Amino acid sequence: MINKVEICGVNTAKLPVLTNAQKDELFKKIQQGDRQAREDYIKGNLRLVLSVIQRFNNRGEHADDLFQIGCIGLIKAIDNFDLSQNVKFSTYAVPMIIGEIRRYLRDNNSIRVSRSLRDTAYKALAVKERLTSQNAKEPTIAEIAKELELDKADVVLALDAIQDPISLYEPVYHDGGDALFVMDQLKDEKSLDDSWLEEISLNEAMKRLCDREKHILKLRFFEGKTQMEVADEIGISQAQVSRLEKSALLHMKKYL
């Protein structure tokens, strides 16, 4: 998907590569309002966008869409770049491009997150970055919550909501042999030994009932029907269903 030659009508095999001297010269012209220089600077950095979108090639998104969003991040980086900071443009632009793509993926995720929750999460991330810079260490959730004047639970919920979904088959460890996947570390509460034994015990007790009693319990407790619905289905009164149900349950208790 990412390796195709043409993306959004742009022949990626023929994209120009600018030298540092050319970039500096063009950027000086951009600061003077030269629109052609801005166009040339954008085209000269499109390979940077291509290199970034390859990090997102497993998200199932079209390369064209990611490329367009990445270009928005590139343009924002150009508009906000300051030559006097003595930082390479690529060092400044890559986080901007990544951030723009991540925002796009979050806002277009099939798992919808409310705007207020996203806003809280972005504020929490901003506070986290500021406190990390101030204190030279990552702040705790409690410290972030205190800065935002929110409950810890609200901050945790907001940050969890903007996390990208992870596949159950995402490898988390590999030592050269069989890979360890996310699903290998999950616990299935329904597969505990106690539940397994209870199911066997229940099946054995059900075998002690007559066919009519089995049918009534199946309709009542496995299909969730009311006694009236069961009565209509099997052609007896609701009172009879109630008596047969109670009798069947009492009979089963002897074997559970």
C-alpha positions in Angstrom: 0.0 0.0 0.0 2.8 2.5 1.0 5.2 1.4 -1.7 3.1 2.4 -4.7 4.8 5.0 -6.9 1.9 7.4 -7.1 0.1 8.8 -4.1 -2.6 11.5 -4.4 -1.5 12.1 -8.0 2.1 12.7 -6.9 4.8 10.5 -8.5 6.8 9.7 -5.4 9.7 8.3 -7.4 10.4 11.8 -8.8 10.1 13.8 -5.6 13.0 16.4 -5.3 15.6 16.1 -2.6 16.8 19.5 -1.2 20.2 20.1 0.3 20.5 21.9 3.7 21.7 25.0 1.9 18.7 25.0 -0.5 16.3 24.5 2.5 17.9 27.5 4.3 17.7 29.7 1.2 14.1 28.7 0.5 13.0 29.3 4.1 14.5 32.8 4.1 12.4 33.5 1.0 9.3 32.0 2.7 9.7 34.4 5.6 9.7 37.2 3.1 6.3 36.0 1.7 7.5 34.2 -1.4 4.7 31.7 -2.1 6.6 29.8 -4.8 9.5 29.2 -2.4 6.9 27.8 0.1 5.6 25.4 -2.7 9.1 24.3 -3.5 9.9 23.8 0.2 6.7 21.6 0.7 7.6 19.5 -2.4 11.2 19.2 -1.2 10.0 17.6 2.1 7.3 15.3 0.8 9.7 12.3 1.2 9.6 13.1 4.9 5.9 12.6 4.9 6.3 9.3 3.1 8.8 8.0 5.6 6.4 8.9 8.5 3.3 7.3 7.1 5.1 4.0 6.8 4.9 3.8 10.6 1.1 3.6 10.2 0.9 1.0 7.3 -0.8 -1.6 9.6 -3.8 0.5 10.5 -5.9 -0.4 7.4 -6.0 3.2 6.3 -5.5 4.2 2.6 -2.0 5.6 1.9 -3.6 8.5 0.0 -5.5 9.6 3.2 -2.5 9.3 5.4 -0.3 11.2 2.9 -2.8 14.1 2.7 -3.0 14.3 6.5 0.7 14.1 6.8 1.0 17.0 4.3 -1.2 19.1 6.6 1.3 18.3 9.4 4.2 19.2 7.2 2.6 22.6 6.2 1.9 23.4 9.9 5.5 22.6 10.7 6.7 24.9 7.9 4.4 27.7 9.1 5.7 27.4 12.7 9.4 26.6 12.2 11.9 29.0 13.6 15.4 29.0 12.0 16.9 30.8 15.0 16.4 27.8 17.2 19.2 26.0 15.5 17.2 22.8 15.0 17.0 20.7 11.9 13.7 21.1 10.1 13.1 17.3 10.0 13.6 17.1 13.8 10.8 19.6 14.3 8.5 18.4 11.5 8.4 14.7 12.2 6.5 15.0 15.5 4.2 17.5 13.9 3.4 15.1 11.1 2.9 12.1 13.5 0.7 14.2 15.7 -1.5 15.2 12.8 -1.9 11.6 11.7 -2.6 10.4 15.2 -5.4 13.0 15.6 -6.9 11.9 12.3 -6.8 8.2 13.4 -8.4 9.0 16.7 -11.1 11.2 15.3 -12.0 8.7 12.6 -11.8 5.6 14.8 -14.7 3.2 14.7 -14.7 3.4 18.5 -16.3 6.8 19.0 -15.0 9.0 21.8 -16.9 12.1 22.9 -15.4 15.5 22.2 -15.3 16.4 26.0 -13.4 13.2 26.8 -10.9 13.8 24.0 -10.4 17.4 25.2 -9.8 16.2 28.7 -7.2 13.7 27.4 -5.4 16.3 25.3 -5.3 18.7 28.3 -3.9 15.9 30.5 -1.2 15.1 27.9 -0.3 18.8 27.7 0.0 19.0 31.5 2.0 15.7 31.5 4.5 17.2 29.0 4.8 20.5 31.0 5.3 18.8 34.3 7.9 16.4 32.8 9.8 19.4 31.4 9.6 21.3 34.7 10.5 18.4 37.1 12.7 16.2 34.8 10.5 13.3 35.6 7.1 11.9 34.5 4.2 13.1 36.7 1.8 10.7 38.4 -1.9 10.5 37.5 -2.7 12.2 40.8 -0.4 15.1 40.0 -2.0 15.6 36.5 -5.5 15.4 38.1 -4.5 18.0 40.7 -3.3 20.4 38.0 -6.6 19.9 36.0 -8.7 20.0 39.2 -10.3 16.7 38.2 -10.7 13.3 39.8 -8.0 10.7 39.1 -10.7 8.4 37.7 -11.8 11.0 35.1 -8.2 11.5 33.9 -7.6 7.8 33.7 -10.8 7.3 31.7 -10.0 10.1 29.3 -6.4 8.9 28.6 -7.6 5.3 28.2 -10.3 6.5 25.7 -7.8 7.9 23.2 -5.5 4.8 23.2 -5.3 3.0 19.9 -7.0 -0.5 20.0 -4.5 -3.4 20.1 -5.0 -6.6 18.3 -5.2 -9.8 20.4 -2.6 -11.2 18.1 -0.2 -8.3 18.6 3.2 -9.9 19.7 4.5 -8.6 23.0 7.6 -10.8 23.4 9.7 -12.9 21.1 12.8 -14.8 22.2 13.6 -16.5 18.9 11.0 -19.2 19.4 7.2 -18.9 19.6 6.0 -15.4 20.0 3.9 -14.3 23.0 0.7 -12.5 22.0 -1.6 -10.1 23.9 -4.3 -12.8 24.1 -1.8 -15.1 25.9 -1.8 -12.7 28.8 -5.6 -12.3 29.1 -7.6 -14.2 31.7 -10.9 -15.8 30.8 -13.2 -15.6 33.8 -15.6 -18.0 32.1 -13.0 -20.7 31.8 -12.1 -21.1 35.5 -12.0 -24.6 36.9 -15.0 -23.8 39.2 -17.1 -22.8 36.2 -16.1 -25.9 34.3 -17.0 -28.2 37.2 -20.3 -26.3 37.7 -21.2 -26.8 34.1 -20.5 -30.6 34.3 -22.6 -30.8 37.5 -25.4 -28.9 35.9 -25.4 -31.1 32.8 -25.5 -34.2 34.9 -28.4 -32.9 36.9 -30.3 -32.0 33.8 -30.0 -35.6 32.6 -32.1 -36.6 35.6 -35.1 -34.7 34.3 -37.9 -35.7 31.9 -38.0 -34.2 28.4 -40.8 -31.8 29.3 -38.9 -30.5 32.3 -35.7 -30.1 30.3 -37.5 -28.2 27.6 -39.2 -25.8 30.1 -35.9 -25.0 31.9 -34.1 -24.5 28.5 -36.8 -22.0 27.5 -36.8 -20.3 30.8 -33.1 -20.0 31.7 -31.2 -20.5 28.5 -33.5 -18.5 26.2 -34.8 -16.1 28.8 -38.5 -16.5 28.1 -41.2 -15.7 30.7 -43.5 -18.4 32.1 -46.4 -17.0 30.0 -44.3 -17.3 26.8 -43.3 -20.9 27.7 -46.9 -21.7 28.4 -48.0 -20.4 25.0 -45.2 -22.3 23.2 -45.9 -25.7 24.7 -49.6 -25.4 25.1 -50.2 -25.6 28.8 -51.2 -23.0 31.4 -48.8 -20.6 33.1 -49.6 -22.2 36.5 -48.6 -25.6 35.1 -45.3 -24.2 33.8 -44.7 -22.7 37.3 -45.3 -26.1 39.0 -43.2 -28.0 36.6 -40.4 -25.5 36.8 -40.3 -25.6 40.6 -40.5 -29.4 40.6 -37.6 -29.6 38.1 -35.4 -27.3 40.1 -36.0 -29.1 43.4 -35.2 -32.4 41.6 -32.0 -31.0 40.2 -30.8 -29.7 43.6 -30.5 -33.3 44.8 -27.7 -33.8 42.3 -25.9 -30.5 42.3 
